[in-house]
Amino acid sequence: MDNKLTMRKFRDAVVNGQAIELGDQRVNKGVLLSSAGGVLPPAAFREFLNDMVTTSPMLGVWNFVPVTRPQMELHHLTAATRQFKVATPGTEIGTGTVTPVERTLDPTRTVLVLDVSYDWIDDNADERDADTVIRQYLANLAAWDLVDLAGNGDSSTGTFLSINSGFPTLAAADSAVHDYATQNTTFLGAGGVLQSIAALQPEKYLPKSAFFMARSEFETVLAEMGALAHNYGADVLKNGGPITWHGHDIYGVYQWPVDNVIFTPPKNLFVGMWHVIRVSAEDKPAASCVRYVCDMRIDFNHGVGDAVTYGVTS
């Protein structure tokens, strides 16, 4: 049997309830490349996540982790520095205090539903793989929405954004986060936004910290860099980045809210994805389409609040 599942084969399987074997994968009774219950098998699950990171590389910059429990704890230990003491024989040394920092990922179930017309399926039947096309398209949509939620999510709203609280909302609510709220007209130079935010970051987290901001503010930083260092600025404008300031990467994030800048080590920002993703397909003859349903559970959190400086720049 041909190892590729064409659109026509896929539609026949959905409409007729047939089974098509693709190695260890299977289309059976309207389930797209899934095991029982629409669960993506391991190989397809990995490909789905890889497609998401390819679509939005920011997911690869942050700590994109699989969640295997309804509530996953992010364990960290903190302690004061300069704990070493001179050891004196026969004298017990006083102990330092280690403080556990525990935050959690509590994934929320989300569903993406798309109807694909018979016309589109028929027109592409003999040219493209159904499994590749549909999986990649669903992964693309999931990636963009995930990054959008990471920046704009606010569980107090009643819209799409209420699914999860994003990083700025979480930072604003955490008393351990360092807050910067002074308005500046420039990002660079003495007293600029970047310098002022970096000055609040504890020194032990400073070397690995990066800035995350709206694309429009990222473009402002580019323009200011071009004015200060013409050759560097022209090269960055030509090639599109990445850009750094005093060794710190600066990211302009898709749909990130304006006037909200986060400065933290990138791997301190956790994007939790439940370890099971379901992708199913159901034939809808009365509507002349096939309905695809992608079911996944997601959440966001920062690991250590003390490692985050959050700037509201206006």
N, C-alpha and C positions, 0 to 999 in steps of 0.2 A: 504493500500500500504506500502511496505517496506520503512522505513524512510531513508535508505541509497541509495545513487546514485552510483551504480557500474559503472565500466568502460564500460561494455556492454550497460547498460541503457543510459549512457551519449552519447556514440557513436550513438546509435539508435536515440536519440533525435536530435543530430546534423545533421545526414544524412537525417532523415525523417522530420525534422522540427516539431517534436512533443514537447509537453510541459510536464514537470515532476514537480509535486508539492513537495516541501520539507518544510513543515511548511509555513513560510512567504517568502521562497526563491523559485526560479523558473528557470528552464532551458527551454528556448523557442527560436526556430529559431537561434540556434547557440550561445546563450548568456549563459555563465557559471555562475550559481548562482548569477544572477544579475537582477536588474530591468531594465526599459527601458534605452537604450543607453549603456548597459553594466555596469551600476553603481552598485558597491557592496552595498547591503543593510547594515544597521547599524551593525548588528551582525557579518556579514562576514567581514566588514571593520575593526571592532575591533580585530577580530581574525587574520586578515592579519597583522595589526600593532604588535600584540602580537608575532606573528611568526617572524617578523623582529627583534624584540628586543631579542627574544630567540636565534635567529641565531647570532646576533651581540650585546652582552650586552652593548657595548659602546653607542648604541643609547639610552639606558636607563640611562647611566651616564650623557650624554649631555642633553640639553633641547629640547626634541623631541616634537614639538608642531603642532597642526592642524592649517592650514591657511585658513581663511574663506573669505578673500578679495584679489583681484589681487595684492595689495600692502599692506602688514601688517606692521604697525609701531610698533617698540619696544621702548616704552617710558620709559625713566629713568630720574631722577632728581639728580643733584649733587650740592653740596654746600661746602664751606670751613668749617672746623671744628672750635671749640671754638667760637661758635656764641652766647652762653649765656652771658648775662650781668646783672649787679646788677640793679634792678628796683628802681628808685627814684621817689616818688610821685611828680606829676606836671612836670616831665621832660620826654620828648619824647625820646625813645630809637632809635638809628640808626638801620636801617634794614640791614640784610645780603642779599646776592645775590644768588638766586637759578637759576642754569643753566640747561635747558632741554637738554638731549642727545637723539637724535632721529636717529635710524637706521632702516632699513626696511628689510623685507623678500619679494622678488619678484619671486615667483615660476616659474620655467621654465618647460614647458611640455616635458615629456620624454616618450618614448615608448619602451617596451621590447617585442620582437616578437620571439616566439619559435614554431618550428614544431615538433609534436610528432607523430611518425609513427603508422600506423594501427597495425603493428606487436606488438609493445610495449603495445598498448591498449588492443589488443586481448589476449596477454599473461597474462595480469593482470586483465582481465575482472571480474573474479569471486572472487578475493582475496582482492582487495583494493578499498577504496572509491575514486571515481574520484575527487570529490570536495576537499577532504582533501589533496590528493596527489598533485594535480596541484596547488592549492592555496599555500600550504606550499613550494613547489619548487619555484614558482614565488616569494614568499616572501623571501626565502633564497637568491636568486639571487639579488633581489632588495636591501636587507640589505647589502650584501658585496659591491655592487657597490656604495651604498650611503656612506658607510664609506670610500671607496677608494676615492670618489670625495671630501669628507670632508677634506682629507689630501692632495690630489694632484690636485684638481680642479684649473684650470687657464683658465679664459675665453679668454685669448689672444691666446691660442693654437687652432689648427684646428682639434682636435681629440675628443675622448670620454671625455677627461678631460676638454674640453671647455664648457661643459654643464653648469657648475657653477664654481665660484671661491670658493676654499676651505679655511679653517681657516688660514693656513700659508700665502696664497696669500693675504687674506683680512687683516691680521695683518701687513704684510709688507707695505701695501698701506695706513694704518691709522696712521696719525701723532700723535694721542693720545696714541698709543701703545708704551710701553717702550722697546727699542731695546737693545739687547745684541749681540755683534759681535766679541768678543775676543775668539780666539781659545785656548782651554785648552786640555791637553792630558788625564785628568781624570775627572770623574763626581763627585766624593766624595772628602772630605777633604777640607782644607783651600784653597780658590782660585779655587776650582773645579767648573764645569759647574753649578751644582745645587745651590751651595751657591752663585755664582756670579749672576745667574738669580734671585734668591729669593731676593737678596739685592736690586734689582731695583723695586720690586713690592711695591706699596703703602701699608703702614701698615694696613690700614682699610680693604683691600682685602686679606691680607696675610693668616689669619687663615683658610679660606675655599678654598684656591688655591691648585691646583693639577698640576702635570707635565704630558704632553702628548708628546710622542716621538716614534721613530721607534722601531720596535721589536728588531733589532740588537743592538741598543743603550740601550734598556731595559735589554738585556742580559749582556751587559757590566756593567751596574749598579749592576746587580745580582752578577757578578763575583767579583766586587770591594767590595760589601758588605760581600761576603763570605770570602774575605781576611782579612777584618777588624774585623768582628765578626763571628767567625767560626760557632758557634751553630746556630745563626740566619740565616746566609747565607746558611747553609746546609738545614735548615728547608724550606726556601723559594725555593731553588733549587728542593727539593723533592716535594713540594706541588704546585709549580707554581705561587706563589703570593697569594693575592696582597701584594705589598711591600710599605713601607712608608719611608720617610726621614724627620726627625724632625716633624712628624705629618702630612706631606703632601703625599697624595697618588701619586704613579707613575704608569702610564699606558703605556704599549707598544701597540700601535694601529696598526691594520691590514693595511698594505700597506702605512703606514705613511712615508713621505720622510725623508731620513737620513739627519742629520745635521740641522734639524728644530725642535726646542723644544718650546712648548707653555706652559706657566704657568699662570693659571687663575682659578677662581671658575668654576667647570664643568658646572653649570647651566647658565653660561655666554656665553656658546657656543650653539647657536640655530640651530637646524635642522628643517626646516619648510617643512611640508608635506601638500599639498592641501587636503581639507577635503573630496574630492571625488576621489575614485580610480575606474577605469574601467577595468574589466577583461572579455574579450570576446573570443569566440571560433568560428572558421570557418572551415567547412569541405573542404578539398582539395583532391578530389578523384583522380585527375590526378597525384598527387604526393604521393598518398597513406598515407596521414597524416591528422592530425587536427592541424590547426594553432591557437595558443593562443596569444592574444595581451593584454598586461598589460599597461595601460595608467595612468601616475601619474605626478604630478607637484611638484618640489622640489627646495629648496634653503637653503643656509647657511649664517650665519652672527654671529658676536659676539655682545653682547648687549652694553657693555661699554668698549671702547678702553682703558681707564685709568686703567681698571682692568686686562689688558693683558700685560704680558711680553713675548716677542718673541725673542728667541735665535737662531742665526745662528752659529753653533758650529764649523765650519771649513771654 
